[in-house]
Amino acid sequence: MKLSGAKVGEKVKIIEISGGALKARLDSMGIKVGDSVSVMNIAPFKTPVEIKKGNFRLALGRTETDDITVEYDG
């Protein structure tokens, strides 16, 4: 599933990040394939989506969340 399909409060594991620029940007912030993140907030119209890894929070736009494939990390 895409990160854009996750719901607030869910913990998901990043399986794939499409697009080299997005992957490089997230990598520079310490978010990589295989990491688990929590969905903290989703604004109206599903953008932005706020995720959390450790003490770090990041807001991602709709096109970015559509490029990130995740699975539930239960």
N, CA, C and O atoms as a Tripos MOL2 file, in Angstrom:
@<TRIPOS>MOLECULE
protein
  296   295    74     0     0
PROTEIN
NO_CHARGES

@<TRIPOS>ATOM
      1 N           0.8490   -1.1680    0.0000 N.3       1 MET1
      2 CA          0.0000    0.0000    0.0000 C.3       1 MET1
      3 C           0.8950    1.2320    0.0000 C.2       1 MET1
      4 O           2.0630    1.1580    0.3840 O.2       1 MET1
      5 N           0.3580    2.3410   -0.4230 N.am      2 LYS2
      6 CA          1.0830    3.6100   -0.4230 C.3       2 LYS2
      7 C           0.9130    4.2970    0.9290 C.2       2 LYS2
      8 O          -0.0890    4.0960    1.6150 O.2       2 LYS2
      9 N           1.8910    5.1010    1.3020 N.am      3 LEU3
     10 CA          1.8130    5.8360    2.5620 C.3       3 LEU3
     11 C           0.5760    6.7290    2.5860 C.2       3 LEU3
     12 O           0.0150    6.9770    3.6530 O.2       3 LEU3
     13 N           0.1510    7.2080    1.4360 N.am      4 SER4
     14 CA         -1.0480    8.0520    1.3660 C.3       4 SER4
     15 C          -2.3070    7.3030    1.8010 C.2       4 SER4
     16 O          -3.3170    7.9330    2.1140 O.2       4 SER4
     17 N          -2.2650    5.9700    1.8250 N.am      5 GLY5
     18 CA         -3.4150    5.1710    2.2410 C.3       5 GLY5
     19 C          -3.4200    4.8050    3.7140 C.2       5 GLY5
     20 O          -4.3820    4.2100    4.1990 O.2       5 GLY5
     21 N          -2.3610    5.1500    4.4320 N.am      6 ALA6
     22 CA         -2.2810    4.8350    5.8650 C.3       6 ALA6
     23 C          -3.1770    5.7830    6.6570 C.2       6 ALA6
     24 O          -3.5240    6.8680    6.1890 O.2       6 ALA6
     25 N          -3.5410    5.3610    7.8520 N.am      7 LYS7
     26 CA         -4.4190    6.1530    8.7140 C.3       7 LYS7
     27 C          -3.6480    6.6520    9.9350 C.2       7 LYS7
     28 O          -2.6200    6.0890   10.3100 O.2       7 LYS7
     29 N          -4.1560    7.7050   10.5380 N.am      8 VAL8
     30 CA         -3.5380    8.2800   11.7340 C.3       8 VAL8
     31 C          -3.4290    7.2080   12.8160 C.2       8 VAL8
     32 O          -4.3760    6.4620   13.0650 O.2       8 VAL8
     33 N          -2.2730    7.1430   13.4480 N.am      9 GLY9
     34 CA         -2.0410    6.1950   14.5290 C.3       9 GLY9
     35 C          -1.4200    4.8870   14.0830 C.2       9 GLY9
     36 O          -0.9810    4.0990   14.9210 O.2       9 GLY9
     37 N          -1.3710    4.6370   12.7920 N.am     10 GLU10
     38 CA         -0.7930    3.3850   12.2960 C.3      10 GLU10
     39 C           0.7240    3.4720   12.2500 C.2      10 GLU10
     40 O           1.3030    4.5230   11.9730 O.2      10 GLU10
     41 N           1.3430    2.3410   12.5280 N.am     11 LYS11
     42 CA          2.7920    2.2180   12.4020 C.3      11 LYS11
     43 C           3.0450    1.3860   11.1500 C.2      11 LYS11
     44 O           2.5060    0.2890   11.0010 O.2      11 LYS11
     45 N           3.8720    1.9220   10.2520 N.am     12 VAL12
     46 CA          4.1350    1.2580    8.9840 C.3      12 VAL12
     47 C           5.6300    1.1480    8.7440 C.2      12 VAL12
     48 O           6.4220    1.9330    9.2660 O.2      12 VAL12
     49 N           6.0010    0.1560    7.9400 N.am     13 LYS13
     50 CA          7.3980   -0.0580    7.5600 C.3      13 LYS13
     51 C           7.5550    0.3560    6.1040 C.2      13 LYS13
     52 O           6.7570   -0.0380    5.2540 O.2      13 LYS13
     53 N           8.5810    1.1500    5.8170 N.am     14 ILE14
     54 CA          8.8260    1.6030    4.4550 C.3      14 ILE14
     55 C           9.4450    0.4670    3.6550 C.2      14 ILE14
     56 O          10.4880   -0.0690    4.0300 O.2      14 ILE14
     57 N           8.8000    0.1030    2.5550 N.am     15 ILE15
     58 CA          9.2380   -0.9980    1.6930 C.3      15 ILE15
     59 C           9.9890   -0.4770    0.4700 C.2      15 ILE15
     60 O          10.9780   -1.0730    0.0430 O.2      15 ILE15
     61 N           9.5120    0.6450   -0.0970 N.am     16 GLU16
     62 CA         10.1330    1.1980   -1.3060 C.3      16 GLU16
     63 C           9.8780    2.6900   -1.3800 C.2      16 GLU16
     64 O           8.8130    3.1730   -0.9940 O.2      16 GLU16
     65 N          10.8720    3.4130   -1.8810 N.am     17 ILE17
     66 CA         10.7280    4.8480   -2.1400 C.3      17 ILE17
     67 C          11.0320    5.0590   -3.6130 C.2      17 ILE17
     68 O          12.1640    4.8600   -4.0540 O.2      17 ILE17
     69 N          10.0200    5.4610   -4.3760 N.am     18 SER18
     70 CA         10.1970    5.7060   -5.8130 C.3      18 SER18
     71 C          10.7280    7.1190   -6.0180 C.2      18 SER18
     72 O          10.3830    8.0380   -5.2750 O.2      18 SER18
     73 N          11.5500    7.2790   -7.0100 N.am     19 GLY19
     74 CA         12.0780    8.6090   -7.3160 C.3      19 GLY19
     75 C          13.3610    8.8810   -6.5720 C.2      19 GLY19
     76 O          13.3880    8.9020   -5.3410 O.2      19 GLY19
     77 N          14.4170    9.0880   -7.3170 N.am     20 GLY20
     78 CA         15.7360    9.2980   -6.7290 C.3      20 GLY20
     79 C          15.8390   10.5320   -5.8530 C.2      20 GLY20
     80 O          16.4920   10.5020   -4.8100 O.2      20 GLY20
     81 N          15.1950   11.6260   -6.2690 N.am     21 ALA21
     82 CA         15.2860   12.8640   -5.4940 C.3      21 ALA21
     83 C          14.6120   12.7140   -4.1350 C.2      21 ALA21
     84 O          15.1520   13.1550   -3.1200 O.2      21 ALA21
     85 N          13.4420   12.0980   -4.1120 N.am     22 LEU22
     86 CA         12.7320   11.8820   -2.8490 C.3      22 LEU22
     87 C          13.5210   10.9400   -1.9570 C.2      22 LEU22
     88 O          13.6580   11.1850   -0.7580 O.2      22 LEU22
     89 N          14.0380    9.8700   -2.5330 N.am     23 LYS23
     90 CA         14.8250    8.9030   -1.7540 C.3      23 LYS23
     91 C          16.0530    9.5720   -1.1460 C.2      23 LYS23
     92 O          16.3700    9.3520    0.0230 O.2      23 LYS23
     93 N          16.7410   10.3870   -1.9410 N.am     24 ALA24
     94 CA         17.9280   11.0870   -1.4360 C.3      24 ALA24
     95 C          17.5600   12.0770   -0.3310 C.2      24 ALA24
     96 O          18.2690   12.1970    0.6680 O.2      24 ALA24
     97 N          16.4420   12.7850   -0.5220 N.am     25 ARG25
     98 CA         16.0040   13.7610    0.4870 C.3      25 ARG25
     99 C          15.6660   13.0820    1.8090 C.2      25 ARG25
    100 O          16.0940   13.5290    2.8730 O.2      25 ARG25
    101 N          14.8940   11.9970    1.7340 N.am     26 LEU26
    102 CA         14.5350   11.2780    2.9590 C.3      26 LEU26
    103 C          15.7630   10.6460    3.6070 C.2      26 LEU26
    104 O          15.8910   10.6370    4.8310 O.2      26 LEU26
    105 N          16.6590   10.1200    2.7830 N.am     27 ASP27
    106 CA         17.8890    9.5200    3.2900 C.3      27 ASP27
    107 C          18.7200   10.5520    4.0650 C.2      27 ASP27
    108 O          19.3060   10.2390    5.1010 O.2      27 ASP27
    109 N          18.7610   11.7750    3.5510 N.am     28 SER28
    110 CA         19.5280   12.8260    4.2280 C.3      28 SER28
    111 C          18.9170   13.1920    5.5850 C.2      28 SER28
    112 O          19.5900   13.7620    6.4440 O.2      28 SER28
    113 N          17.6430   12.8610    5.7660 N.am     29 MET29
    114 CA         16.9550   13.1200    7.0390 C.3      29 MET29
    115 C          16.9190   11.8820    7.9290 C.2      29 MET29
    116 O          16.3220   11.8980    9.0060 O.2      29 MET29
    117 N          17.5650   10.8050    7.4690 N.am     30 GLY30
    118 CA         17.6360    9.6030    8.2870 C.3      30 GLY30
    119 C          16.4680    8.6560    8.1190 C.2      30 GLY30
    120 O          16.2730    7.7690    8.9510 O.2      30 GLY30
    121 N          15.6870    8.8200    7.0660 N.am     31 ILE31
    122 CA         14.5520    7.9220    6.8120 C.3      31 ILE31
    123 C          14.8880    7.0820    5.5940 C.2      31 ILE31
    124 O          15.0800    7.6050    4.4960 O.2      31 ILE31
    125 N          14.9570    5.7550    5.8030 N.am     32 LYS32
    126 CA         15.4030    4.8450    4.7580 C.3      32 LYS32
    127 C          14.4160    3.6930    4.5800 C.2      32 LYS32
    128 O          13.5430    3.4630    5.4180 O.2      32 LYS32
    129 N          14.5770    2.9780    3.4710 N.am     33 VAL33
    130 CA         13.8060    1.7500    3.2500 C.3      33 VAL33
    131 C          14.1100    0.7980    4.4040 C.2      33 VAL33
    132 O          15.2680    0.6340    4.7880 O.2      33 VAL33
    133 N          13.0800    0.1790    4.9490 N.am     34 GLY34
    134 CA         13.2310   -0.7310    6.0810 C.3      34 GLY34
    135 C          12.8960   -0.0890    7.4170 C.2      34 GLY34
    136 O          12.6930   -0.7910    8.4070 O.2      34 GLY34
    137 N          12.8360    1.2360    7.4560 N.am     35 ASP35
    138 CA         12.5080    1.9460    8.6980 C.3      35 ASP35
    139 C          11.0160    1.8690    8.9900 C.2      35 ASP35
    140 O          10.1930    1.7890    8.0780 O.2      35 ASP35
    141 N          10.6860    1.8930   10.2610 N.am     36 SER36
    142 CA          9.3000    1.9800   10.7020 C.3      36 SER36
    143 C           9.0070    3.4150   11.0940 C.2      36 SER36
    144 O           9.8120    4.0640   11.7620 O.2      36 SER36
    145 N           7.8460    3.9080   10.6750 N.am     37 VAL37
    146 CA          7.4150    5.2590   11.0190 C.3      37 VAL37
    147 C           5.9670    5.1990   11.4940 C.2      37 VAL37
    148 O           5.2270    4.2770   11.1520 O.2      37 VAL37
    149 N           5.5790    6.1790   12.2760 N.am     38 SER38
    150 CA          4.1960    6.2950   12.7380 C.3      38 SER38
    151 C           3.5230    7.4480   12.0070 C.2      38 SER38
    152 O           4.1300    8.5010   11.8050 O.2      38 SER38
    153 N           2.2750    7.2500   11.6150 N.am     39 VAL39
    154 CA          1.4990    8.3090   10.9780 C.3      39 VAL39
    155 C           0.8640    9.1200   12.1080 C.2      39 VAL39
    156 O           0.0280    8.6100   12.8540 O.2      39 VAL39
    157 N           1.2670   10.3810   12.2260 N.am     40 MET40
    158 CA          0.8360   11.2130   13.3380 C.3      40 MET40
    159 C          -0.3870   12.0740   13.0160 C.2      40 MET40
    160 O          -1.2540   12.2720   13.8680 O.2      40 MET40
    161 N          -0.4510   12.5780   11.7960 N.am     41 ASN41
    162 CA         -1.5400   13.4880   11.4420 C.3      41 ASN41
    163 C          -1.7230   13.4870    9.9260 C.2      41 ASN41
    164 O          -0.7570   13.3720    9.1720 O.2      41 ASN41
    165 N          -2.9560   13.6160    9.4970 N.am     42 ILE42
    166 CA         -3.2650   13.7610    8.0840 C.3      42 ILE42
    167 C          -4.1880   14.9610    7.9550 C.2      42 ILE42
    168 O          -5.2830   14.9780    8.5190 O.2      42 ILE42
    169 N          -3.7440   15.9540    7.2160 N.am     43 ALA43
    170 CA         -4.5310   17.1670    7.0390 C.3      43 ALA43
    171 C          -5.7100   16.8900    6.1030 C.2      43 ALA43
    172 O          -5.7370   15.8640    5.4230 O.2      43 ALA43
    173 N          -6.6720   17.7940    6.0700 N.am     44 PRO44
    174 CA         -7.7840   17.6280    5.1280 C.3      44 PRO44
    175 C          -7.2650   17.4640    3.7030 C.2      44 PRO44
    176 O          -6.2340   18.0300    3.3400 O.2      44 PRO44
    177 N          -7.9650   16.7100    2.9240 N.am     45 PHE45
    178 CA         -7.6020   16.3930    1.5440 C.3      45 PHE45
    179 C          -6.3160   15.5660    1.4670 C.2      45 PHE45
    180 O          -5.6860   15.4830    0.4130 O.2      45 PHE45
    181 N          -5.9320   14.9490    2.6030 N.am     46 LYS46
    182 CA         -4.8070   14.0190    2.7050 C.3      46 LYS46
    183 C          -3.4560   14.6250    2.3750 C.2      46 LYS46
    184 O          -2.5450   13.9070    1.9620 O.2      46 LYS46
    185 N          -3.3070   15.9160    2.5470 N.am     47 THR47
    186 CA         -1.9920   16.5340    2.3700 C.3      47 THR47
    187 C          -1.8710   17.7330    3.2970 C.2      47 THR47
    188 O          -2.7920   18.5500    3.3230 O.2      47 THR47
    189 N          -0.8190   17.8870    4.0410 N.am     48 PRO48
    190 CA          0.2870   16.9540    4.1570 C.3      48 PRO48
    191 C          -0.0150   15.8110    5.1290 C.2      48 PRO48
    192 O          -0.9880   15.8360    5.8830 O.2      48 PRO48
    193 N           0.8580   14.8170    5.0750 N.am     49 VAL49
    194 CA          0.8160   13.6950    6.0090 C.3      49 VAL49
    195 C           2.0350   13.8380    6.9200 C.2      49 VAL49
    196 O           3.1640   13.9440    6.4420 O.2      49 VAL49
    197 N           1.8010   13.8390    8.2210 N.am     50 GLU50
    198 CA          2.9020   13.9730    9.1730 C.3      50 GLU50
    199 C           3.2880   12.5890    9.6850 C.2      50 GLU50
    200 O           2.4510   11.8380   10.1880 O.2      50 GLU50
    201 N           4.5880   12.2650    9.5450 N.am     51 ILE51
    202 CA          5.0940   10.9920   10.0590 C.3      51 ILE51
    203 C           6.1250   11.2650   11.1460 C.2      51 ILE51
    204 O           6.6770   12.3600   11.2530 O.2      51 ILE51
    205 N           6.3640   10.2320   11.9450 N.am     52 LYS52
    206 CA          7.3170   10.3570   13.0490 C.3      52 LYS52
    207 C           8.2290    9.1450   13.0720 C.2      52 LYS52
    208 O           7.7740    8.0050   12.9750 O.2      52 LYS52
    209 N           9.5210    9.4060   13.2020 N.am     53 LYS53
    210 CA         10.5220    8.3560   13.4220 C.3      53 LYS53
    211 C          11.3640    8.8030   14.6010 C.2      53 LYS53
    212 O          12.0810    9.7990   14.5130 O.2      53 LYS53
    213 N          11.2830    8.0830   15.6880 N.am     54 GLY54
    214 CA         11.9710    8.5120   16.9090 C.3      54 GLY54
    215 C          11.3780    9.8270   17.3850 C.2      54 GLY54
    216 O          10.1660    9.9290   17.5780 O.2      54 GLY54
    217 N          12.2260   10.8390   17.5770 N.am     55 ASN55
    218 CA         11.7540   12.1640   17.9960 C.3      55 ASN55
    219 C          11.6210   13.1190   16.8170 C.2      55 ASN55
    220 O          11.3490   14.3040   17.0100 O.2      55 ASN55
    221 N          11.8080   12.6230   15.6110 N.am     56 PHE56
    222 CA         11.7970   13.4410   14.3990 C.3      56 PHE56
    223 C          10.4440   13.3540   13.7130 C.2      56 PHE56
    224 O           9.9420   12.2570   13.4680 O.2      56 PHE56
    225 N           9.8520   14.4990   13.4020 N.am     57 ARG57
    226 CA          8.5800   14.5440   12.6780 C.3      57 ARG57
    227 C           8.8010   15.2210   11.3330 C.2      57 ARG57
    228 O           9.5850   16.1620   11.2100 O.2      57 ARG57
    229 N           8.0900   14.7210   10.3320 N.am     58 LEU58
    230 CA          8.2380   15.2350    8.9760 C.3      58 LEU58
    231 C           6.8840   15.2740    8.2900 C.2      58 LEU58
    232 O           6.1160   14.3160    8.3720 O.2      58 LEU58
    233 N           6.5900   16.3740    7.6160 N.am     59 ALA59
    234 CA          5.3580   16.4930    6.8450 C.3      59 ALA59
    235 C           5.6800   16.2690    5.3690 C.2      59 ALA59
    236 O           6.6050   16.8700    4.8220 O.2      59 ALA59
    237 N           4.9050   15.3980    4.7390 N.am     60 LEU60
    238 CA          5.1120   15.0620    3.3330 C.3      60 LEU60
    239 C           3.8590   15.3970    2.5280 C.2      60 LEU60
    240 O           2.7390   15.2030    3.0000 O.2      60 LEU60
    241 N           4.0550   15.8930    1.3280 N.am     61 GLY61
    242 CA          2.9460   16.2100    0.4420 C.3      61 GLY61
    243 C           2.3520   14.9660   -0.1850 C.2      61 GLY61
    244 O           2.9180   13.8780   -0.0880 O.2      61 GLY61
    245 N           1.2060   15.1320   -0.8300 N.am     62 ARG62
    246 CA          0.4720   14.0110   -1.4270 C.3      62 ARG62
    247 C           1.3040   13.2760   -2.4780 C.2      62 ARG62
    248 O           1.3270   12.0450   -2.4870 O.2      62 ARG62
    249 N           1.9810   13.9950   -3.3540 N.am     63 THR63
    250 CA          2.7650   13.3120   -4.3870 C.3      63 THR63
    251 C           3.8970   12.5110   -3.7730 C.2      63 THR63
    252 O           4.2620   11.4570   -4.2940 O.2      63 THR63
    253 N           4.4580   12.9960   -2.6730 N.am     64 GLU64
    254 CA          5.5300   12.2620   -1.9980 C.3      64 GLU64
    255 C           4.9930   10.9940   -1.3310 C.2      64 GLU64
    256 O           5.6190    9.9370   -1.4150 O.2      64 GLU64
    257 N           3.8460   11.0950   -0.6750 N.am     65 THR65
    258 CA          3.3040    9.9140    0.0010 C.3      65 THR65
    259 C           2.8360    8.8680   -1.0010 C.2      65 THR65
    260 O           2.7990    7.6800   -0.6800 O.2      65 THR65
    261 N           2.4780    9.2900   -2.2080 N.am     66 ASP66
    262 CA          2.1130    8.3390   -3.2590 C.3      66 ASP66
    263 C           3.3310    7.5840   -3.7890 C.2      66 ASP66
    264 O           3.1840    6.5240   -4.3980 O.2      66 ASP66
    265 N           4.5300    8.1210   -3.5640 N.am     67 ASP67
    266 CA          5.7710    7.4930   -4.0320 C.3      67 ASP67
    267 C           6.4270    6.5920   -2.9900 C.2      67 ASP67
    268 O           7.5020    6.0420   -3.2320 O.2      67 ASP67
    269 N           5.7840    6.4390   -1.8340 N.am     68 ILE68
    270 CA          6.3550    5.6300   -0.7530 C.3      68 ILE68
    271 C           5.4470    4.4290   -0.5020 C.2      68 ILE68
    272 O           4.2860    4.5760   -0.1210 O.2      68 ILE68
    273 N           6.0050    3.2350   -0.7240 N.am     69 THR69
    274 CA          5.2620    1.9970   -0.4900 C.3      69 THR69
    275 C           5.5750    1.5020    0.9190 C.2      69 THR69
    276 O           6.7340    1.4430    1.3290 O.2      69 THR69
    277 N           4.5130    1.1450    1.6550 N.am     70 VAL70
    278 CA          4.6650    0.7100    3.0470 C.3      70 VAL70
    279 C           3.8570   -0.5580    3.2900 C.2      70 VAL70
    280 O           3.0170   -0.9490    2.4800 O.2      70 VAL70
    281 N           4.1340   -1.1860    4.4200 N.am     71 GLU71
    282 CA          3.3100   -2.2940    4.9090 C.3      71 GLU71
    283 C           3.0930   -2.0760    6.3880 C.2      71 GLU71
    284 O           3.8750   -1.3830    7.0390 O.2      71 GLU71
    285 N           2.0360   -2.6610    6.9240 N.am     72 TYR72
    286 CA          1.7500   -2.5100    8.3480 C.3      72 TYR72
    287 C           2.8730   -3.1280    9.1650 C.2      72 TYR72
    288 O           3.3800   -4.2020    8.8410 O.2      72 TYR72
    289 N           3.2500   -2.4340   10.2240 N.am     73 ASP73
    290 CA          4.3100   -2.8960   11.1180 C.3      73 ASP73
    291 C           3.6940   -3.0610   12.4960 C.2      73 ASP73
    292 O           3.7830   -2.1790   13.3510 O.2      73 ASP73
    293 N           3.0720   -4.2050   12.6870 N.am     74 GLY74
    294 CA          2.2370   -4.4000   13.8220 C.3      74 GLY74
    295 C           2.7920   -4.7220   15.1090 C.2      74 GLY74
    296 O           2.0500   -4.8870   16.0770 O.2      74 GLY74
@<TRIPOS>BOND
     1     1     2 1
     2     2     3 1
     3     3     4 2
     4     3     5 am
     5     5     6 1
     6     6     7 1
     7     7     8 2
     8     7     9 am
     9     9    10 1
    10    10    11 1
    11    11    12 2
    12    11    13 am
    13    13    14 1
    14    14    15 1
    15    15    16 2
    16    15    17 am
    17    17    18 1
    18    18    19 1
    19    19    20 2
    20    19    21 am
    21    21    22 1
    22    22    23 1
    23    23    24 2
    24    23    25 am
    25    25    26 1
    26    26    27 1
    27    27    28 2
    28    27    29 am
    29    29    30 1
    30    30    31 1
    31    31    32 2
    32    31    33 am
    33    33    34 1
    34    34    35 1
    35    35    36 2
    36    35    37 am
    37    37    38 1
    38    38    39 1
    39    39    40 2
    40    39    41 am
    41    41    42 1
    42    42    43 1
    43    43    44 2
    44    43    45 am
    45    45    46 1
    46    46    47 1
    47    47    48 2
    48    47    49 am
    49    49    50 1
    50    50    51 1
    51    51    52 2
    52    51    53 am
    53    53    54 1
    54    54    55 1
    55    55    56 2
    56    55    57 am
    57    57    58 1
    58    58    59 1
    59    59    60 2
    60    59    61 am
    61    61    62 1
    62    62    63 1
    63    63    64 2
    64    63    65 am
    65    65    66 1
    66    66    67 1
    67    67    68 2
    68    67    69 am
    69    69    70 1
    70    70    71 1
    71    71    72 2
    72    71    73 am
    73    73    74 1
    74    74    75 1
    75    75    76 2
    76    75    77 am
    77    77    78 1
    78    78    79 1
    79    79    80 2
    80    79    81 am
    81    81    82 1
    82    82    83 1
    83    83    84 2
    84    83    85 am
    85    85    86 1
    86    86    87 1
    87    87    88 2
    88    87    89 am
    89    89    90 1
    90    90    91 1
    91    91    92 2
    92    91    93 am
    93    93    94 1
    94    94    95 1
    95    95    96 2
    96    95    97 am
    97    97    98 1
    98    98    99 1
    99    99   100 2
   100    99   101 am
   101   101   102 1
   102   102   103 1
   103   103   104 2
   104   103   105 am
   105   105   106 1
   106   106   107 1
   107   107   108 2
   108   107   109 am
   109   109   110 1
   110   110   111 1
   111   111   112 2
   112   111   113 am
   113   113   114 1
   114   114   115 1
   115   115   116 2
   116   115   117 am
   117   117   118 1
   118   118   119 1
   119   119   120 2
   120   119   121 am
   121   121   122 1
   122   122   123 1
   123   123   124 2
   124   123   125 am
   125   125   126 1
   126   126   127 1
   127   127   128 2
   128   127   129 am
   129   129   130 1
   130   130   131 1
   131   131   132 2
   132   131   133 am
   133   133   134 1
   134   134   135 1
   135   135   136 2
   136   135   137 am
   137   137   138 1
   138   138   139 1
   139   139   140 2
   140   139   141 am
   141   141   142 1
   142   142   143 1
   143   143   144 2
   144   143   145 am
   145   145   146 1
   146   146   147 1
   147   147   148 2
   148   147   149 am
   149   149   150 1
   150   150   151 1
   151   151   152 2
   152   151   153 am
   153   153   154 1
   154   154   155 1
   155   155   156 2
   156   155   157 am
   157   157   158 1
   158   158   159 1
   159   159   160 2
   160   159   161 am
   161   161   162 1
   162   162   163 1
   163   163   164 2
   164   163   165 am
   165   165   166 1
   166   166   167 1
   167   167   168 2
   168   167   169 am
   169   169   170 1
   170   170   171 1
   171   171   172 2
   172   171   173 am
   173   173   174 1
   174   174   175 1
   175   175   176 2
   176   175   177 am
   177   177   178 1
   178   178   179 1
   179   179   180 2
   180   179   181 am
   181   181   182 1
   182   182   183 1
   183   183   184 2
   184   183   185 am
   185   185   186 1
   186   186   187 1
   187   187   188 2
   188   187   189 am
   189   189   190 1
   190   190   191 1
   191   191   192 2
   192   191   193 am
   193   193   194 1
   194   194   195 1
   195   195   196 2
   196   195   197 am
   197   197   198 1
   198   198   199 1
   199   199   200 2
   200   199   201 am
   201   201   202 1
   202   202   203 1
   203   203   204 2
   204   203   205 am
   205   205   206 1
   206   206   207 1
   207   207   208 2
   208   207   209 am
   209   209   210 1
   210   210   211 1
   211   211   212 2
   212   211   213 am
   213   213   214 1
   214   214   215 1
   215   215   216 2
   216   215   217 am
   217   217   218 1
   218   218   219 1
   219   219   220 2
   220   219   221 am
   221   221   222 1
   222   222   223 1
   223   223   224 2
   224   223   225 am
   225   225   226 1
   226   226   227 1
   227   227   228 2
   228   227   229 am
   229   229   230 1
   230   230   231 1
   231   231   232 2
   232   231   233 am
   233   233   234 1
   234   234   235 1
   235   235   236 2
   236   235   237 am
   237   237   238 1
   238   238   239 1
   239   239   240 2
   240   239   241 am
   241   241   242 1
   242   242   243 1
   243   243   244 2
   244   243   245 am
   245   245   246 1
   246   246   247 1
   247   247   248 2
   248   247   249 am
   249   249   250 1
   250   250   251 1
   251   251   252 2
   252   251   253 am
   253   253   254 1
   254   254   255 1
   255   255   256 2
   256   255   257 am
   257   257   258 1
   258   258   259 1
   259   259   260 2
   260   259   261 am
   261   261   262 1
   262   262   263 1
   263   263   264 2
   264   263   265 am
   265   265   266 1
   266   266   267 1
   267   267   268 2
   268   267   269 am
   269   269   270 1
   270   270   271 1
   271   271   272 2
   272   271   273 am
   273   273   274 1
   274   274   275 1
   275   275   276 2
   276   275   277 am
   277   277   278 1
   278   278   279 1
   279   279   280 2
   280   279   281 am
   281   281   282 1
   282   282   283 1
   283   283   284 2
   284   283   285 am
   285   285   286 1
   286   286   287 1
   287   287   288 2
   288   287   289 am
   289   289   290 1
   290   290   291 1
   291   291   292 2
   292   291   293 am
   293   293   294 1
   294   294   295 1
   295   295   296 2
@<TRIPOS>SUBSTRUCTURE
     1 MET1         2 RESIDUE 1 A MET
     2 LYS2         6 RESIDUE 1 A LYS
     3 LEU3        10 RESIDUE 1 A LEU
     4 SER4        14 RESIDUE 1 A SER
     5 GLY5        18 RESIDUE 1 A GLY
     6 ALA6        22 RESIDUE 1 A ALA
     7 LYS7        26 RESIDUE 1 A LYS
     8 VAL8        30 RESIDUE 1 A VAL
     9 GLY9        34 RESIDUE 1 A GLY
    10 GLU10       38 RESIDUE 1 A GLU
    11 LYS11       42 RESIDUE 1 A LYS
    12 VAL12       46 RESIDUE 1 A VAL
    13 LYS13       50 RESIDUE 1 A LYS
    14 ILE14       54 RESIDUE 1 A ILE
    15 ILE15       58 RESIDUE 1 A ILE
    16 GLU16       62 RESIDUE 1 A GLU
    17 ILE17       66 RESIDUE 1 A ILE
    18 SER18       70 RESIDUE 1 A SER
    19 GLY19       74 RESIDUE 1 A GLY
    20 GLY20       78 RESIDUE 1 A GLY
    21 ALA21       82 RESIDUE 1 A ALA
    22 LEU22       86 RESIDUE 1 A LEU
    23 LYS23       90 RESIDUE 1 A LYS
    24 ALA24       94 RESIDUE 1 A ALA
    25 ARG25       98 RESIDUE 1 A ARG
    26 LEU26      102 RESIDUE 1 A LEU
    27 ASP27      106 RESIDUE 1 A ASP
    28 SER28      110 RESIDUE 1 A SER
    29 MET29      114 RESIDUE 1 A MET
    30 GLY30      118 RESIDUE 1 A GLY
    31 ILE31      122 RESIDUE 1 A ILE
    32 LYS32      126 RESIDUE 1 A LYS
    33 VAL33      130 RESIDUE 1 A VAL
    34 GLY34      134 RESIDUE 1 A GLY
    35 ASP35      138 RESIDUE 1 A ASP
    36 SER36      142 RESIDUE 1 A SER
    37 VAL37      146 RESIDUE 1 A VAL
    38 SER38      150 RESIDUE 1 A SER
    39 VAL39      154 RESIDUE 1 A VAL
    40 MET40      158 RESIDUE 1 A MET
    41 ASN41      162 RESIDUE 1 A ASN
    42 ILE42      166 RESIDUE 1 A ILE
    43 ALA43      170 RESIDUE 1 A ALA
    44 PRO44      174 RESIDUE 1 A PRO
    45 PHE45      178 RESIDUE 1 A PHE
    46 LYS46      182 RESIDUE 1 A LYS
    47 THR47      186 RESIDUE 1 A THR
    48 PRO48      190 RESIDUE 1 A PRO
    49 VAL49      194 RESIDUE 1 A VAL
    50 GLU50      198 RESIDUE 1 A GLU
    51 ILE51      202 RESIDUE 1 A ILE
    52 LYS52      206 RESIDUE 1 A LYS
    53 LYS53      210 RESIDUE 1 A LYS
    54 GLY54      214 RESIDUE 1 A GLY
    55 ASN55      218 RESIDUE 1 A ASN
    56 PHE56      222 RESIDUE 1 A PHE
    57 ARG57      226 RESIDUE 1 A ARG
    58 LEU58      230 RESIDUE 1 A LEU
    59 ALA59      234 RESIDUE 1 A ALA
    60 LEU60      238 RESIDUE 1 A LEU
    61 GLY61      242 RESIDUE 1 A GLY
    62 ARG62      246 RESIDUE 1 A ARG
    63 THR63      250 RESIDUE 1 A THR
    64 GLU64      254 RESIDUE 1 A GLU
    65 THR65      258 RESIDUE 1 A THR
    66 ASP66      262 RESIDUE 1 A ASP
    67 ASP67      266 RESIDUE 1 A ASP
    68 ILE68      270 RESIDUE 1 A ILE
    69 THR69      274 RESIDUE 1 A THR
    70 VAL70      278 RESIDUE 1 A VAL
    71 GLU71      282 RESIDUE 1 A GLU
    72 TYR72      286 RESIDUE 1 A TYR
    73 ASP73      290 RESIDUE 1 A ASP
    74 GLY74      294 RESIDUE 1 A GLY
